[in-house]
Amino acid sequence: MNSTSDSADPVRPDPSPKRTDLDVPLVALWSVSQQRKAAVIDDIAHGSIPRPLYYVLLLASGGIAAFGLLANSAAVVIGAMLVSPLMAPIFGIALALSRGDLRLLRNAMVAEFGGVLLIVAFALILGLLPFALEVTPEMLARTKPSLLDLFVAALAGLAGGLALVDERTSPALPGVAIATSLTPPLATSGLSLAFGAFDGAWGAFLLFFANFLTILAVSAAIFILAGFVTRAEIGTRIDFLKRFSAAGIGLLAVAAILTRQLVTTIDDWRLNQSIVATIEHSLADDPGARLSRVIYDQTSDGLVNVLATVNTPRSFSPQKVKAMQQAISEEVNRQISLFVRCAITHDVAAAGSANLLPTVNLDGHFIAADVTANVRMAEIAEQTLRELVSHGQTFELEGVQLIHLPIGPVIVATVSGARPPVPSQVRIAEETIRRRLGDPSATLLVRATTTSDITAKGRVLLGDALFAPMTATERAVQQKLETLGKSELEQVANTFVNSIDAAKTADGWEVRAEAVSARVLQPAEVGRVEKSLARLAGTAITLSVLTPNGLIVGPNGFTTVQRSIEEGLARRLDTVDQTERTHQSK
């Protein structure tokens, strides 16, 4: 290994005890023994020689890095950093430029850039094989370097240089190898070329080149400050600047490019934050709506296409998306084209709806969402309606929305059931909601969907007739009652029974039939059939016949479904009032 000439040997210590000013280190900020200097120089020279074993290690490192990138495995990529010998030639180039050692410089340059070409080519070949299917986040992370990567490389070069020259910190070199991203960017560059992503290939190579130049500059400074370079080896100031001119110009150019990219990255980050904040603000009054993901791209004419994925219990209308788009456009002062992908979800807790963020804090506890007053109002309304619906099991609550009108808040409840709710049921629910909200202006609007439950017997009229437990004897009586009831009712001229159910009660049986007739059935006719059924069962029977127009015919007269429900509600409320008065008197 040569210093100022190819014949000089800097490793062999000077046998002469006398030293001239030219033999004195240029700078020596801390003490490094001559033996340590000789050992370090010998290690660097040996590691900078392009031997076959060096290229074998490079192929292994490049292969590990490529497979780790394709598998999106950070652990495998770290393994490639540990195996890679690319760090040694960088130290060789730095020491050679500092000391003017042309032989070391030639060997280190051949080893470094020969290795660069080898890794890129090997990764390119691997990327063309059938198992290289898609781009992974590990690859994408290395295609857009910024000035921050330059700072990381500078610190890694500082740590690597110190660990190399000081034998007490040499065990830190594996950690330095992990910190310095050399092989993975080159592998990413080769894979990007295989995928036809030339911008990505350039970005990944720029990351390597930035790391290379930064480590080179920092390690050269360490060698000089540690006394590895004598005044004679440094030469004149002009000679020294000439040796480092190419590396310095390259480092300045890379720093300028990365600074520009950092500014672009910061601008993208601010744009992303503005988009996310605006969308989340627009969703604040939508119960259960959560922004899941935002991706965007900018066209050459300045248009920003935004795709927002939102978890929501209901789809958004085009008008709402347009309002969100306008809000984003005003916030970022750019033309926005917004697309909202609604992923239909519904958070439900035992008490009804839930508003929990799908994450935990650092203490491991669930984070409760800070909801707006409108969301809280919708939650209370939904909880109240679920409680009321659960008592009768007559309806199924599909969803609750809150709409603000000039008259006040309007709660729109969507329900489904065999029949729509009657006004008395809606009034009771509305009064309960107003009381819990403390807002007498709240209005309940029920949007009902009528459904029919049909089995092989026909439409279900009494749920207990099919699903309540019965003994074999009771089932036999039930079948006889339904058969006799149908035949007796159809004895009325032009009368047809579509469905009939018989359910066991505490004091007898309840029989309900759905009939179509050319005329209205009379209470006396229904009473006659009821007596026949009572004789068959040997117990009390209650028979009611429901007609398609909602008329109910019983032995005591006519009524309607709505009137029957309202009378039942009145009786239940009277019972509740009497119970409360009894408790108060006690």
Secondary structure as GFF3:
##gff-version 3
##sequence-region A 1 586
A	DSSP	three_ten_helix	21	23	.	.	.	ID=ss1
A	DSSP	alpha_helix	34	47	.	.	.	ID=ss2
A	DSSP	alpha_helix	52	70	.	.	.	ID=ss3
A	DSSP	alpha_helix	74	83	.	.	.	ID=ss4
A	DSSP	alpha_helix	87	99	.	.	.	ID=ss5
A	DSSP	alpha_helix	102	128	.	.	.	ID=ss6
A	DSSP	alpha_helix	137	140	.	.	.	ID=ss7
A	DSSP	alpha_helix	147	165	.	.	.	ID=ss8
A	DSSP	three_ten_helix	167	172	.	.	.	ID=ss9
A	DSSP	alpha_helix	173	179	.	.	.	ID=ss10
A	DSSP	alpha_helix	183	194	.	.	.	ID=ss11
A	DSSP	alpha_helix	198	225	.	.	.	ID=ss12
A	DSSP	alpha_helix	231	234	.	.	.	ID=ss13
A	DSSP	alpha_helix	237	283	.	.	.	ID=ss14
A	DSSP	beta_strand	290	298	.	.	.	ID=ss15
A	DSSP	beta_strand	304	312	.	.	.	ID=ss16
A	DSSP	alpha_helix	318	332	.	.	.	ID=ss17
A	DSSP	beta_strand	336	344	.	.	.	ID=ss18
A	DSSP	beta_strand	348	349	.	.	.	ID=ss19
A	DSSP	beta_strand	352	353	.	.	.	ID=ss20
A	DSSP	beta_strand	356	360	.	.	.	ID=ss21
A	DSSP	beta_strand	366	368	.	.	.	ID=ss22
A	DSSP	alpha_helix	373	392	.	.	.	ID=ss23
A	DSSP	beta_strand	395	405	.	.	.	ID=ss24
A	DSSP	beta_strand	408	417	.	.	.	ID=ss25
A	DSSP	alpha_helix	423	437	.	.	.	ID=ss26
A	DSSP	beta_strand	443	450	.	.	.	ID=ss27
A	DSSP	beta_strand	454	455	.	.	.	ID=ss28
A	DSSP	beta_strand	458	459	.	.	.	ID=ss29
A	DSSP	alpha_helix	463	467	.	.	.	ID=ss30
A	DSSP	alpha_helix	472	489	.	.	.	ID=ss31
A	DSSP	beta_strand	495	504	.	.	.	ID=ss32
A	DSSP	beta_strand	508	517	.	.	.	ID=ss33
A	DSSP	alpha_helix	523	537	.	.	.	ID=ss34
A	DSSP	beta_strand	540	546	.	.	.	ID=ss35
A	DSSP	beta_strand	551	554	.	.	.	ID=ss36
A	DSSP	beta_strand	557	560	.	.	.	ID=ss37
A	DSSP	alpha_helix	561	585	.	.	.	ID=ss38
###
